[in-house]
């Protein structure tokens, strides 16, 4: 799982950085349909709901394009 997390981190870091966010942590827990992918971000001045929405959209775009990063539901 470590290699998968590292691949996700590499894919998300640059995309989030372009939007002004620092990727803080990525975790993938659970199995099958009950897997949870958590992406923690930060930025200067803190993270508000608009930033969370923006980052979520960016993460979703990357994961939709690179389905092999996290195959199946999450």
PDB file of N, CA, C and O in Angstrom:
ATOM      1  N   UNK A   1       0.826  -1.190   0.000  1.00  0.00           N
ATOM      2  CA  UNK A   1       0.000   0.000   0.000  1.00  0.00           C
ATOM      3  C   UNK A   1       0.867   1.249   0.000  1.00  0.00           C
ATOM      4  O   UNK A   1       0.446   2.288  -0.509  1.00  0.00           O
ATOM      5  N   UNK A   2       2.059   1.170   0.556  1.00  0.00           N
ATOM      6  CA  UNK A   2       2.939   2.336   0.608  1.00  0.00           C
ATOM      7  C   UNK A   2       3.255   2.864  -0.786  1.00  0.00           C
ATOM      8  O   UNK A   2       3.248   4.076  -1.006  1.00  0.00           O
ATOM      9  N   UNK A   3       3.531   1.974  -1.719  1.00  0.00           N
ATOM     10  CA  UNK A   3       3.827   2.414  -3.090  1.00  0.00           C
ATOM     11  C   UNK A   3       2.627   3.122  -3.708  1.00  0.00           C
ATOM     12  O   UNK A   3       2.786   4.113  -4.421  1.00  0.00           O
ATOM     13  N   UNK A   4       1.435   2.619  -3.438  1.00  0.00           N
ATOM     14  CA  UNK A   4       0.220   3.244  -3.968  1.00  0.00           C
ATOM     15  C   UNK A   4       0.058   4.649  -3.387  1.00  0.00           C
ATOM     16  O   UNK A   4      -0.244   5.590  -4.120  1.00  0.00           O
ATOM     17  N   UNK A   5       0.254   4.793  -2.087  1.00  0.00           N
ATOM     18  CA  UNK A   5       0.134   6.107  -1.434  1.00  0.00           C
ATOM     19  C   UNK A   5       1.177   7.062  -1.996  1.00  0.00           C
ATOM     20  O   UNK A   5       0.872   8.224  -2.264  1.00  0.00           O
ATOM     21  N   UNK A   6       2.393   6.591  -2.175  1.00  0.00           N
ATOM     22  CA  UNK A   6       3.447   7.443  -2.741  1.00  0.00           C
ATOM     23  C   UNK A   6       3.083   7.895  -4.153  1.00  0.00           C
ATOM     24  O   UNK A   6       3.339   9.042  -4.518  1.00  0.00           O
ATOM     25  N   UNK A   7       2.496   7.015  -4.943  1.00  0.00           N
ATOM     26  CA  UNK A   7       2.075   7.382  -6.300  1.00  0.00           C
ATOM     27  C   UNK A   7       0.959   8.425  -6.258  1.00  0.00           C
ATOM     28  O   UNK A   7       0.956   9.365  -7.052  1.00  0.00           O
ATOM     29  N   UNK A   8       0.018   8.261  -5.340  1.00  0.00           N
ATOM     30  CA  UNK A   8      -1.058   9.243  -5.183  1.00  0.00           C
ATOM     31  C   UNK A   8      -0.475  10.584  -4.759  1.00  0.00           C
ATOM     32  O   UNK A   8      -0.860  11.625  -5.290  1.00  0.00           O
ATOM     33  N   UNK A   9       0.449  10.564  -3.808  1.00  0.00           N
ATOM     34  CA  UNK A   9       1.083  11.810  -3.347  1.00  0.00           C
ATOM     35  C   UNK A   9       1.791  12.526  -4.490  1.00  0.00           C
ATOM     36  O   UNK A   9       1.669  13.742  -4.636  1.00  0.00           O
ATOM     37  N   UNK A  10       2.532  11.774  -5.300  1.00  0.00           N
ATOM     38  CA  UNK A  10       3.231  12.387  -6.437  1.00  0.00           C
ATOM     39  C   UNK A  10       2.242  13.015  -7.411  1.00  0.00           C
ATOM     40  O   UNK A  10       2.459  14.125  -7.897  1.00  0.00           O
ATOM     41  N   UNK A  11       1.167  12.310  -7.691  1.00  0.00           N
ATOM     42  CA  UNK A  11       0.184  12.807  -8.652  1.00  0.00           C
ATOM     43  C   UNK A  11      -0.548  14.040  -8.138  1.00  0.00           C
ATOM     44  O   UNK A  11      -0.868  14.939  -8.916  1.00  0.00           O
ATOM     45  N   UNK A  12      -0.812  14.091  -6.848  1.00  0.00           N
ATOM     46  CA  UNK A  12      -1.593  15.202  -6.295  1.00  0.00           C
ATOM     47  C   UNK A  12      -0.758  16.418  -5.917  1.00  0.00           C
ATOM     48  O   UNK A  12      -1.250  17.545  -5.984  1.00  0.00           O
ATOM     49  N   UNK A  13       0.487  16.212  -5.523  1.00  0.00           N
ATOM     50  CA  UNK A  13       1.326  17.314  -5.026  1.00  0.00           C
ATOM     51  C   UNK A  13       1.400  18.488  -5.983  1.00  0.00           C
ATOM     52  O   UNK A  13       1.146  19.628  -5.594  1.00  0.00           O
ATOM     53  N   UNK A  14       1.745  18.220  -7.225  1.00  0.00           N
ATOM     54  CA  UNK A  14       1.933  19.303  -8.196  1.00  0.00           C
ATOM     55  C   UNK A  14       0.619  20.007  -8.510  1.00  0.00           C
ATOM     56  O   UNK A  14       0.575  21.232  -8.622  1.00  0.00           O
ATOM     57  N   UNK A  15      -0.452  19.226  -8.652  1.00  0.00           N
ATOM     58  CA  UNK A  15      -1.758  19.812  -8.967  1.00  0.00           C
ATOM     59  C   UNK A  15      -2.214  20.722  -7.830  1.00  0.00           C
ATOM     60  O   UNK A  15      -2.693  21.831  -8.068  1.00  0.00           O
ATOM     61  N   UNK A  16      -2.067  20.256  -6.613  1.00  0.00           N
ATOM     62  CA  UNK A  16      -2.479  21.067  -5.467  1.00  0.00           C
ATOM     63  C   UNK A  16      -1.569  22.276  -5.287  1.00  0.00           C
ATOM     64  O   UNK A  16      -2.040  23.357  -4.933  1.00  0.00           O
ATOM     65  N   UNK A  17      -0.273  22.106  -5.527  1.00  0.00           N
ATOM     66  CA  UNK A  17       0.668  23.227  -5.395  1.00  0.00           C
ATOM     67  C   UNK A  17       0.324  24.345  -6.370  1.00  0.00           C
ATOM     68  O   UNK A  17       0.423  25.522  -6.024  1.00  0.00           O
ATOM     69  N   UNK A  18      -0.077  23.986  -7.583  1.00  0.00           N
ATOM     70  CA  UNK A  18      -0.466  25.010  -8.562  1.00  0.00           C
ATOM     71  C   UNK A  18      -1.666  25.822  -8.091  1.00  0.00           C
ATOM     72  O   UNK A  18      -1.861  26.958  -8.522  1.00  0.00           O
ATOM     73  N   UNK A  19      -2.459  25.245  -7.218  1.00  0.00           N
ATOM     74  CA  UNK A  19      -3.629  25.953  -6.685  1.00  0.00           C
ATOM     75  C   UNK A  19      -3.323  26.622  -5.340  1.00  0.00           C
ATOM     76  O   UNK A  19      -4.204  27.207  -4.710  1.00  0.00           O
ATOM     77  N   UNK A  20      -2.066  26.526  -4.916  1.00  0.00           N
ATOM     78  CA  UNK A  20      -1.657  27.208  -3.695  1.00  0.00           C
ATOM     79  C   UNK A  20      -1.742  26.384  -2.424  1.00  0.00           C
ATOM     80  O   UNK A  20      -1.680  26.934  -1.324  1.00  0.00           O
ATOM     81  N   UNK A  21      -1.885  25.062  -2.561  1.00  0.00           N
ATOM     82  CA  UNK A  21      -2.002  24.187  -1.393  1.00  0.00           C
ATOM     83  C   UNK A  21      -0.754  23.331  -1.227  1.00  0.00           C
ATOM     84  O   UNK A  21      -0.063  23.005  -2.192  1.00  0.00           O
ATOM     85  N   UNK A  22      -0.492  22.982   0.011  1.00  0.00           N
ATOM     86  CA  UNK A  22       0.578  22.036   0.320  1.00  0.00           C
ATOM     87  C   UNK A  22      -0.079  20.715   0.707  1.00  0.00           C
ATOM     88  O   UNK A  22      -0.945  20.676   1.581  1.00  0.00           O
ATOM     89  N   UNK A  23       0.335  19.642   0.056  1.00  0.00           N
ATOM     90  CA  UNK A  23      -0.174  18.322   0.412  1.00  0.00           C
ATOM     91  C   UNK A  23       0.483  17.917   1.720  1.00  0.00           C
ATOM     92  O   UNK A  23       1.706  17.814   1.804  1.00  0.00           O
ATOM     93  N   UNK A  24      -0.326  17.691   2.731  1.00  0.00           N
ATOM     94  CA  UNK A  24       0.183  17.392   4.066  1.00  0.00           C
ATOM     95  C   UNK A  24       0.232  15.893   4.323  1.00  0.00           C
ATOM     96  O   UNK A  24       1.203  15.392   4.889  1.00  0.00           O
ATOM     97  N   UNK A  25      -0.818  15.166   3.907  1.00  0.00           N
ATOM     98  CA  UNK A  25      -0.866  13.734   4.184  1.00  0.00           C
ATOM     99  C   UNK A  25      -1.895  13.063   3.278  1.00  0.00           C
ATOM    100  O   UNK A  25      -2.884  13.681   2.883  1.00  0.00           O
ATOM    101  N   UNK A  26      -1.655  11.800   2.955  1.00  0.00           N
ATOM    102  CA  UNK A  26      -2.605  10.975   2.211  1.00  0.00           C
ATOM    103  C   UNK A  26      -2.690   9.632   2.919  1.00  0.00           C
ATOM    104  O   UNK A  26      -1.668   9.012   3.214  1.00  0.00           O
ATOM    105  N   UNK A  27      -3.919   9.181   3.191  1.00  0.00           N
ATOM    106  CA  UNK A  27      -4.119   7.853   3.772  1.00  0.00           C
ATOM    107  C   UNK A  27      -5.225   7.142   3.015  1.00  0.00           C
ATOM    108  O   UNK A  27      -6.176   7.766   2.544  1.00  0.00           O
ATOM    109  N   UNK A  28      -5.089   5.841   2.906  1.00  0.00           N
ATOM    110  CA  UNK A  28      -6.110   4.993   2.294  1.00  0.00           C
ATOM    111  C   UNK A  28      -6.366   3.861   3.271  1.00  0.00           C
ATOM    112  O   UNK A  28      -5.476   3.053   3.539  1.00  0.00           O
ATOM    113  N   UNK A  29      -7.586   3.798   3.806  1.00  0.00           N
ATOM    114  CA  UNK A  29      -7.921   2.790   4.806  1.00  0.00           C
ATOM    115  C   UNK A  29      -9.128   1.984   4.356  1.00  0.00           C
ATOM    116  O   UNK A  29      -9.848   2.379   3.439  1.00  0.00           O
ATOM    117  N   UNK A  30      -9.338   0.864   5.004  1.00  0.00           N
ATOM    118  CA  UNK A  30     -10.485   0.016   4.706  1.00  0.00           C
ATOM    119  C   UNK A  30     -10.223  -0.898   3.527  1.00  0.00           C
ATOM    120  O   UNK A  30      -9.133  -0.922   2.954  1.00  0.00           O
ATOM    121  N   UNK A  31     -11.267  -1.654   3.181  1.00  0.00           N
ATOM    122  CA  UNK A  31     -11.166  -2.607   2.084  1.00  0.00           C
ATOM    123  C   UNK A  31     -12.447  -2.600   1.275  1.00  0.00           C
ATOM    124  O   UNK A  31     -13.511  -2.236   1.777  1.00  0.00           O
ATOM    125  N   UNK A  32     -12.339  -3.003   0.028  1.00  0.00           N
ATOM    126  CA  UNK A  32     -13.510  -3.114  -0.837  1.00  0.00           C
ATOM    127  C   UNK A  32     -14.257  -1.803  -0.966  1.00  0.00           C
ATOM    128  O   UNK A  32     -13.660  -0.751  -1.189  1.00  0.00           O
ATOM    129  N   UNK A  33     -15.575  -1.879  -0.821  1.00  0.00           N
ATOM    130  CA  UNK A  33     -16.412  -0.691  -0.977  1.00  0.00           C
ATOM    131  C   UNK A  33     -16.330   0.254   0.219  1.00  0.00           C
ATOM    132  O   UNK A  33     -16.834   1.375   0.155  1.00  0.00           O
ATOM    133  N   UNK A  34     -15.712  -0.177   1.286  1.00  0.00           N
ATOM    134  CA  UNK A  34     -15.629   0.677   2.477  1.00  0.00           C
ATOM    135  C   UNK A  34     -14.265   1.356   2.617  1.00  0.00           C
ATOM    136  O   UNK A  34     -13.877   1.748   3.717  1.00  0.00           O
ATOM    137  N   UNK A  35     -13.535   1.497   1.498  1.00  0.00           N
ATOM    138  CA  UNK A  35     -12.249   2.193   1.547  1.00  0.00           C
ATOM    139  C   UNK A  35     -12.472   3.698   1.650  1.00  0.00           C
ATOM    140  O   UNK A  35     -13.426   4.243   1.094  1.00  0.00           O
ATOM    141  N   UNK A  36     -11.575   4.347   2.370  1.00  0.00           N
ATOM    142  CA  UNK A  36     -11.637   5.800   2.544  1.00  0.00           C
ATOM    143  C   UNK A  36     -10.280   6.382   2.171  1.00  0.00           C
ATOM    144  O   UNK A  36      -9.249   5.977   2.709  1.00  0.00           O
ATOM    145  N   UNK A  37     -10.291   7.334   1.248  1.00  0.00           N
ATOM    146  CA  UNK A  37      -9.083   8.064   0.871  1.00  0.00           C
ATOM    147  C   UNK A  37      -9.164   9.431   1.532  1.00  0.00           C
ATOM    148  O   UNK A  37     -10.092  10.197   1.275  1.00  0.00           O
ATOM    149  N   UNK A  38      -8.189   9.735   2.386  1.00  0.00           N
ATOM    150  CA  UNK A  38      -8.138  11.036   3.048  1.00  0.00           C
ATOM    151  C   UNK A  38      -6.943  11.806   2.519  1.00  0.00           C
ATOM    152  O   UNK A  38      -5.824  11.295   2.470  1.00  0.00           O
ATOM    153  N   UNK A  39      -7.196  13.033   2.129  1.00  0.00           N
ATOM    154  CA  UNK A  39      -6.153  13.923   1.633  1.00  0.00           C
ATOM    155  C   UNK A  39      -6.162  15.158   2.523  1.00  0.00           C
ATOM    156  O   UNK A  39      -7.153  15.888   2.572  1.00  0.00           O
ATOM    157  N   UNK A  40      -5.066  15.389   3.220  1.00  0.00           N
ATOM    158  CA  UNK A  40      -4.956  16.555   4.099  1.00  0.00           C
ATOM    159  C   UNK A  40      -4.090  17.609   3.417  1.00  0.00           C
ATOM    160  O   UNK A  40      -3.010  17.314   2.905  1.00  0.00           O
ATOM    161  N   UNK A  41      -4.590  18.843   3.423  1.00  0.00           N
ATOM    162  CA  UNK A  41      -3.877  19.950   2.785  1.00  0.00           C
ATOM    163  C   UNK A  41      -3.714  21.098   3.766  1.00  0.00           C
ATOM    164  O   UNK A  41      -4.357  21.143   4.815  1.00  0.00           O
ATOM    165  N   UNK A  42      -2.843  22.017   3.400  1.00  0.00           N
ATOM    166  CA  UNK A  42      -2.671  23.245   4.165  1.00  0.00           C
ATOM    167  C   UNK A  42      -2.293  24.335   3.181  1.00  0.00           C
ATOM    168  O   UNK A  42      -1.933  24.057   2.037  1.00  0.00           O
ATOM    169  N   UNK A  43      -2.377  25.555   3.626  1.00  0.00           N
ATOM    170  CA  UNK A  43      -1.909  26.688   2.840  1.00  0.00           C
ATOM    171  C   UNK A  43      -1.710  27.857   3.787  1.00  0.00           C
ATOM    172  O   UNK A  43      -2.237  27.889   4.899  1.00  0.00           O
ATOM    173  N   UNK A  44      -0.944  28.800   3.312  1.00  0.00           N
ATOM    174  CA  UNK A  44      -0.702  29.993   4.112  1.00  0.00           C
ATOM    175  C   UNK A  44      -2.042  30.667   4.386  1.00  0.00           C
ATOM    176  O   UNK A  44      -2.832  30.883   3.467  1.00  0.00           O
ATOM    177  N   UNK A  45      -2.292  30.992   5.623  1.00  0.00           N
ATOM    178  CA  UNK A  45      -3.552  31.622   5.991  1.00  0.00           C
ATOM    179  C   UNK A  45      -4.641  30.633   6.368  1.00  0.00           C
ATOM    180  O   UNK A  45      -5.730  31.037   6.776  1.00  0.00           O
ATOM    181  N   UNK A  46      -4.360  29.338   6.237  1.00  0.00           N
ATOM    182  CA  UNK A  46      -5.327  28.317   6.619  1.00  0.00           C
ATOM    183  C   UNK A  46      -6.214  27.869   5.470  1.00  0.00           C
ATOM    184  O   UNK A  46      -6.145  28.393   4.359  1.00  0.00           O
ATOM    185  N   UNK A  47      -7.037  26.896   5.769  1.00  0.00           N
ATOM    186  CA  UNK A  47      -7.902  26.276   4.771  1.00  0.00           C
ATOM    187  C   UNK A  47      -9.358  26.476   5.200  1.00  0.00           C
ATOM    188  O   UNK A  47      -9.755  26.058   6.288  1.00  0.00           O
ATOM    189  N   UNK A  48     -10.146  27.118   4.336  1.00  0.00           N
ATOM    190  CA  UNK A  48     -11.571  27.308   4.609  1.00  0.00           C
ATOM    191  C   UNK A  48     -12.390  26.377   3.711  1.00  0.00           C
ATOM    192  O   UNK A  48     -11.824  25.596   2.947  1.00  0.00           O
ATOM    193  N   UNK A  49     -13.710  26.459   3.802  1.00  0.00           N
ATOM    194  CA  UNK A  49     -14.566  25.565   3.017  1.00  0.00           C
ATOM    195  C   UNK A  49     -14.401  25.748   1.515  1.00  0.00           C
ATOM    196  O   UNK A  49     -14.477  24.776   0.763  1.00  0.00           O
ATOM    197  N   UNK A  50     -14.177  26.978   1.070  1.00  0.00           N
ATOM    198  CA  UNK A  50     -13.948  27.203  -0.360  1.00  0.00           C
ATOM    199  C   UNK A  50     -12.675  26.502  -0.825  1.00  0.00           C
ATOM    200  O   UNK A  50     -12.634  25.944  -1.921  1.00  0.00           O
ATOM    201  N   UNK A  51     -11.643  26.533   0.007  1.00  0.00           N
ATOM    202  CA  UNK A  51     -10.388  25.856  -0.330  1.00  0.00           C
ATOM    203  C   UNK A  51     -10.587  24.343  -0.369  1.00  0.00           C
ATOM    204  O   UNK A  51     -10.044  23.660  -1.237  1.00  0.00           O
ATOM    205  N   UNK A  52     -11.365  23.829   0.573  1.00  0.00           N
ATOM    206  CA  UNK A  52     -11.631  22.387   0.592  1.00  0.00           C
ATOM    207  C   UNK A  52     -12.375  21.975  -0.677  1.00  0.00           C
ATOM    208  O   UNK A  52     -12.064  20.949  -1.281  1.00  0.00           O
ATOM    209  N   UNK A  53     -13.352  22.775  -1.074  1.00  0.00           N
ATOM    210  CA  UNK A  53     -14.092  22.493  -2.304  1.00  0.00           C
ATOM    211  C   UNK A  53     -13.167  22.508  -3.511  1.00  0.00           C
ATOM    212  O   UNK A  53     -13.217  21.609  -4.350  1.00  0.00           O
ATOM    213  N   UNK A  54     -12.329  23.523  -3.596  1.00  0.00           N
ATOM    214  CA  UNK A  54     -11.393  23.656  -4.711  1.00  0.00           C
ATOM    215  C   UNK A  54     -10.425  22.473  -4.755  1.00  0.00           C
ATOM    216  O   UNK A  54     -10.200  21.890  -5.816  1.00  0.00           O
ATOM    217  N   UNK A  55      -9.859  22.124  -3.613  1.00  0.00           N
ATOM    218  CA  UNK A  55      -8.906  21.019  -3.556  1.00  0.00           C
ATOM    219  C   UNK A  55      -9.586  19.690  -3.879  1.00  0.00           C
ATOM    220  O   UNK A  55      -9.003  18.844  -4.557  1.00  0.00           O
ATOM    221  N   UNK A  56     -10.807  19.505  -3.399  1.00  0.00           N
ATOM    222  CA  UNK A  56     -11.548  18.276  -3.679  1.00  0.00           C
ATOM    223  C   UNK A  56     -11.784  18.109  -5.172  1.00  0.00           C
ATOM    224  O   UNK A  56     -11.640  17.011  -5.709  1.00  0.00           O
ATOM    225  N   UNK A  57     -12.143  19.193  -5.839  1.00  0.00           N
ATOM    226  CA  UNK A  57     -12.344  19.135  -7.291  1.00  0.00           C
ATOM    227  C   UNK A  57     -11.048  18.777  -8.012  1.00  0.00           C
ATOM    228  O   UNK A  57     -11.056  17.985  -8.955  1.00  0.00           O
ATOM    229  N   UNK A  58      -9.941  19.359  -7.569  1.00  0.00           N
ATOM    230  CA  UNK A  58      -8.642  19.061  -8.186  1.00  0.00           C
ATOM    231  C   UNK A  58      -8.264  17.598  -7.979  1.00  0.00           C
ATOM    232  O   UNK A  58      -7.819  16.930  -8.912  1.00  0.00           O
ATOM    233  N   UNK A  59      -8.442  17.104  -6.761  1.00  0.00           N
ATOM    234  CA  UNK A  59      -8.116  15.714  -6.447  1.00  0.00           C
ATOM    235  C   UNK A  59      -8.999  14.773  -7.270  1.00  0.00           C
ATOM    236  O   UNK A  59      -8.510  13.789  -7.827  1.00  0.00           O
ATOM    237  N   UNK A  60     -10.275  15.070  -7.344  1.00  0.00           N
ATOM    238  CA  UNK A  60     -11.198  14.224  -8.114  1.00  0.00           C
ATOM    239  C   UNK A  60     -10.810  14.151  -9.579  1.00  0.00           C
ATOM    240  O   UNK A  60     -10.855  13.079 -10.183  1.00  0.00           O
ATOM    241  N   UNK A  61     -10.429  15.281 -10.152  1.00  0.00           N
ATOM    242  CA  UNK A  61     -10.013  15.298 -11.558  1.00  0.00           C
ATOM    243  C   UNK A  61      -8.813  14.385 -11.786  1.00  0.00           C
ATOM    244  O   UNK A  61      -8.786  13.611 -12.742  1.00  0.00           O
ATOM    245  N   UNK A  62      -7.825  14.479 -10.904  1.00  0.00           N
ATOM    246  CA  UNK A  62      -6.622  13.650 -11.042  1.00  0.00           C
ATOM    247  C   UNK A  62      -6.977  12.177 -10.907  1.00  0.00           C
ATOM    248  O   UNK A  62      -6.546  11.358 -11.719  1.00  0.00           O
ATOM    249  N   UNK A  63      -7.757  11.835  -9.894  1.00  0.00           N
ATOM    250  CA  UNK A  63      -8.092  10.432  -9.669  1.00  0.00           C
ATOM    251  C   UNK A  63      -8.988   9.871 -10.767  1.00  0.00           C
ATOM    252  O   UNK A  63      -8.911   8.682 -11.078  1.00  0.00           O
ATOM    253  N   UNK A  64      -9.835  10.710 -11.357  1.00  0.00           N
ATOM    254  CA  UNK A  64     -10.658  10.253 -12.479  1.00  0.00           C
ATOM    255  C   UNK A  64      -9.803   9.987 -13.716  1.00  0.00           C
ATOM    256  O   UNK A  64     -10.058   9.036 -14.455  1.00  0.00           O
ATOM    257  N   UNK A  65      -8.797  10.820 -13.940  1.00  0.00           N
ATOM    258  CA  UNK A  65      -7.918  10.640 -15.097  1.00  0.00           C
ATOM    259  C   UNK A  65      -6.938   9.490 -14.906  1.00  0.00           C
ATOM    260  O   UNK A  65      -6.591   8.794 -15.861  1.00  0.00           O
ATOM    261  N   UNK A  66      -6.501   9.296 -13.686  1.00  0.00           N
ATOM    262  CA  UNK A  66      -5.507   8.267 -13.360  1.00  0.00           C
ATOM    263  C   UNK A  66      -6.160   7.182 -12.509  1.00  0.00           C
ATOM    264  O   UNK A  66      -5.793   7.001 -11.348  1.00  0.00           O
ATOM    265  N   UNK A  67      -7.115   6.468 -13.070  1.00  0.00           N
ATOM    266  CA  UNK A  67      -7.885   5.484 -12.315  1.00  0.00           C
ATOM    267  C   UNK A  67      -7.034   4.397 -11.674  1.00  0.00           C
ATOM    268  O   UNK A  67      -7.451   3.793 -10.686  1.00  0.00           O
ATOM    269  N   UNK A  68      -5.862   4.140 -12.214  1.00  0.00           N
ATOM    270  CA  UNK A  68      -5.007   3.090 -11.654  1.00  0.00           C
ATOM    271  C   UNK A  68      -4.412   3.487 -10.301  1.00  0.00           C
ATOM    272  O   UNK A  68      -3.936   2.625  -9.563  1.00  0.00           O
ATOM    273  N   UNK A  69      -4.434   4.774  -9.969  1.00  0.00           N
ATOM    274  CA  UNK A  69      -3.890   5.207  -8.679  1.00  0.00           C
ATOM    275  C   UNK A  69      -4.680   4.614  -7.519  1.00  0.00           C
ATOM    276  O   UNK A  69      -4.101   4.106  -6.558  1.00  0.00           O
ATOM    277  N   UNK A  70      -5.995   4.682  -7.613  1.00  0.00           N
ATOM    278  CA  UNK A  70      -6.874   4.119  -6.585  1.00  0.00           C
ATOM    279  C   UNK A  70      -8.007   3.395  -7.314  1.00  0.00           C
ATOM    280  O   UNK A  70      -9.094   3.948  -7.479  1.00  0.00           O
ATOM    281  N   UNK A  71      -7.754   2.165  -7.747  1.00  0.00           N
ATOM    282  CA  UNK A  71      -8.782   1.440  -8.490  1.00  0.00           C
ATOM    283  C   UNK A  71      -9.970   1.076  -7.594  1.00  0.00           C
ATOM    284  O   UNK A  71      -9.810   0.811  -6.403  1.00  0.00           O
ATOM    285  N   UNK A  72     -11.140   1.070  -8.183  1.00  0.00           N
ATOM    286  CA  UNK A  72     -12.342   0.702  -7.437  1.00  0.00           C
ATOM    287  C   UNK A  72     -12.883   1.862  -6.628  1.00  0.00           C
ATOM    288  O   UNK A  72     -12.381   2.983  -6.712  1.00  0.00           O
ATOM    289  N   UNK A  73     -13.913   1.584  -5.843  1.00  0.00           N
ATOM    290  CA  UNK A  73     -14.529   2.653  -5.044  1.00  0.00           C
ATOM    291  C   UNK A  73     -13.621   3.090  -3.900  1.00  0.00           C
ATOM    292  O   UNK A  73     -12.814   2.310  -3.393  1.00  0.00           O
ATOM    293  N   UNK A  74     -13.769   4.344  -3.508  1.00  0.00           N
ATOM    294  CA  UNK A  74     -13.031   4.878  -2.357  1.00  0.00           C
ATOM    295  C   UNK A  74     -13.842   5.970  -1.731  1.00  0.00           C
ATOM    296  O   UNK A  74     -13.415   6.566  -0.742  1.00  0.00           O
TER     297      UNK A  74
END
